[in-house]
Amino acid sequence: MRFVIGLILGLLLWPLAIWVYLRSGHPPVTVSDRPFPYEKQLVWGPLHARMAKEMPKSAPIQPTPDNLLAGARIYSMNCSGCHGTPNGPSELGSHMYPHVPQMWQAHGANHVIGVSDDPPGATYWTVTNGVRLTGMPSFKQLLKPDEIWQVSILLANADKPLPQPVKDFLTKP
């Protein structure tokens, strides 16, 4: 009987202790706080699994000069403030948590530029749906699907030579 009472109390005390911890103001909530242990695994695992399940497997448009230029225009208006330009990273993006990926900067051991190693469908899914708790909004109601594809194709080709009008547009002051 003591075991059962101890088990019941133990099961009731854990949720109470967690509630007290969360309500006490101690959890990391600011950009400068250290993340929770295993926070990345808890958040990014499900995100990537859902993205892999739902993202389009192929792009309905090609990286023509016209599509790349249209993507550059849309990117400049809607994305560059957080994700930077070929001229340099965004100052705003480095002060967010998690840090905002800079789409024109090399990263990782392979020095990949932005998301150029991701399939365009992954970028399309992210831009369309947004990502909770990252600052990445959903553009589903703001951009047409073709516009989202143009941005996605542009970013998929960020590691390749772009047509001069596209480069000029992205690097204008």
FENBELTA-V708161 format. One record per helix or strand. SS is the DSSP state (a for helix, b for strand). FROM is the first residue (numbers start at 1). LEN is the number of residues. If there is no record, write none. Layout:
ss->(SS/SS)
from->(FROM/FROM)
len->(LEN/LEN)
This chain:
ss->(a/a/a/a/b/b/a/b/b/a/b/b/a/a)
from->(2/39/65/80/85/88/93/106/112/120/131/136/145/164)
len->(22/16/14/4/1/1/3/2/2/10/1/1/12/8)
